[in-house]
């Protein structure tokens, strides 16, 4: 019994040691204007989607996008999680974004989701 408890404690310590904050890349600096806006406007803020019409919320500018982003926390940001999803809630629904674009959104959020 004592060996089982020690083994379990050691496994929990190892598991905790593996959990850490991601390293935030400082270069390249992802730009909202130059990198993120073309992704969001070109894939999300279109007529019938997130242009403020049928879906009930728009994604046409920084303020609107930030309602769905937790700066520094991509996995707590709906904008990123729906883009990275493989399930039925994936956005855009019929044409998933290329991995490179999803990665840019991820890094931008990690870098603080700045309006730059």
Buried (B, 14 or more C-beta within 10 A) or exposed (E): EEEEEEEEEEEEEEEEEEEEEEEEEEEEEBBBEEBBBEBBBEBBBEEEBBBBEEEEEBBBBBEBBBEBBBBBBBEEBEBBBBBBEEEEEBBBEEEBBEEEBBEBBBBBBBBEBBEB
